[in-house]
Amino acid sequence: MEHYGGAKCVVVRGDKILMVKHRHDAREYYTLPGGGIEKGESPEQTAIRELQEECNVSGTIISKISEYPIPEGTMLYTFYMDIGDQNPKLGHDPEYSADNQVLVEVRWMELNEICERDRAFLWASGLLCIPQFADELTSWGDDISYPNKRIIKHYKTNLIQTERLVLKKGAIDDYLTVYEYDFMKLRDIDGEFEYHKQDLEQIKKWFEPNIEQIQMNNEAAHIFDWIIYLKENMIPIGDICTHSENIENGNKETEIAFNLHPTYWGKGYMPEAIKVVLDYLFDLGYENIKARYSDGNIKSKRVLAKTGFKPNGVEKDAWTKNGKPIHDYKVIMNRDNWSHFVF
Ligand SMILES: CC(C)(COP(=O)(O)OP(=O)(O)OC[C@H]1O[C@@H](n2cnc3c(N)ncnc32)[C@H](O)[C@@H]1OP(=O)(O)O)[C@@H](O)C(=O)NCCC(=O)NCCS
């Protein structure tokens, strides 16, 4: 078979690089998305095609960052590419049949999550041409071993968007708007809403001393807290937060909780918001995202089922309502299921 060389793609988000995992029989490794140049194709066209096939995103080329000879007597080209805010999902390699795919995972990875062998290929592919990685490298000391540090810069409630929504850090008034309704009027619609009613005076007391400081403390504790706004008019309509994270068997996991002002119920806003939050948290390196709903909270149960969460146990008698013990149902989404989940 004639070889025309290959083209690879470096796509960066924050301090992470988009990587694909290949499995050949029992052997697995991470590499950049990319593949062989087809007859008549330019290396740039190959990079764009391969990124689309393997990661389901459409990329544009920023620059060529490396070019070196490979054993077949041809060249391997690497391009630094931009995908905007698209979220990569596992694609396929058309050279292999559906049940014999070598491509098994697509994920954002920090350098320190990649083994030395796979990382060495990244440097050869021109990572030093990308300013943040050049800065990263020059910041290392003189130790012989690879720096044993985990650089996490993104425990931040950054702005994220969906088609209809903007999620970002809120101001006190936004929380007051989201929780302004009288839940007591909504009691018995589906069970236990007084549980979610917030006292507005209490909200003010929490935040008024210094909301910025509280938000900074949350970030330091790896807690996220997004207010959800309607994109068309930036009215605050709900919130999504995480609880403090756990490290289970070396895997990071966290739990989400969410709430929407009743005016906006039933329009699919919360599933839309949860989807981008899960993308965000899995990109950040979480392995499991958990959630829970209480007995009788049919809407929340449905929202979690629609977003692909799976049952993960019951906390019996988690709390009491009118003297009656109420169970909480726990659900979970893991990185692998998320990468395959289709809405
Ligand atoms: C739970 C909540 C976030 C839902 O958000 P939302 O954006 O309105 O969600 P959806 O638009 O997807 O609608 C809810 C789903 O529940 C279904 N549903 C609503 N009432 C229902 C009922 N009585 N029986 C069965 N299904 C019901 C809806 O039909 C819809 O599912 P569908 O799309 O398959 O038709 C919102 O109701 C809320 O904020 N509730 C109070 C706070 C809360 O319970 N938070 C969760 C705890 S962490």
The ligand as an ORCA input file, in Angstrom:
! r2SCAN-3c Opt
* xyz 0 1
  C     -36.495     19.321     38.559
  C     -36.427     20.559     37.694
  C     -35.015     21.081     37.728
  C     -36.851     20.199     36.250
  O     -36.354     21.129     35.310
  P     -37.076     21.383     33.890
  O     -36.168     22.208     33.050
  O     -38.442     21.862     34.096
  O     -37.114     19.888     33.293
  P     -37.897     19.374     31.988
  O     -38.312     20.537     31.154
  O     -37.037     18.336     31.386
  O     -39.232     18.735     32.517
  C     -39.271     17.745     33.490
  C     -39.640     16.340     32.974
  O     -40.407     15.743     34.014
  C     -41.683     15.314     33.471
  N     -42.708     15.497     34.494
  C     -43.106     16.628     35.069
  N     -44.101     16.385     35.942
  C     -44.306     15.059     35.894
  C     -45.186     14.172     36.565
  N     -46.039     14.641     37.473
  N     -45.130     12.847     36.293
  C     -44.250     12.374     35.383
  N     -43.380     13.163     34.732
  C     -43.409     14.482     34.986
  C     -41.900     16.236     32.298
  O     -42.858     15.668     31.414
  C     -40.499     16.300     31.708
  O     -40.133     15.113     31.043
  P     -40.315     14.897     29.437
  O     -39.402     15.863     28.765
  O     -39.913     13.482     29.196
  O     -41.737     15.169     29.104
  C     -37.379     21.668     38.214
  O     -38.671     21.130     38.261
  C     -36.992     22.203     39.585
  O     -36.183     23.094     39.693
  N     -37.585     21.646     40.662
  C     -37.311     22.111     42.015
  C     -35.909     21.844     42.478
  C     -35.504     20.383     42.429
  O     -36.314     19.510     42.617
  N     -34.229     20.168     42.174
  C     -33.670     18.806     42.059
  C     -33.045     18.368     43.301
  S     -31.269     18.441     43.204
*
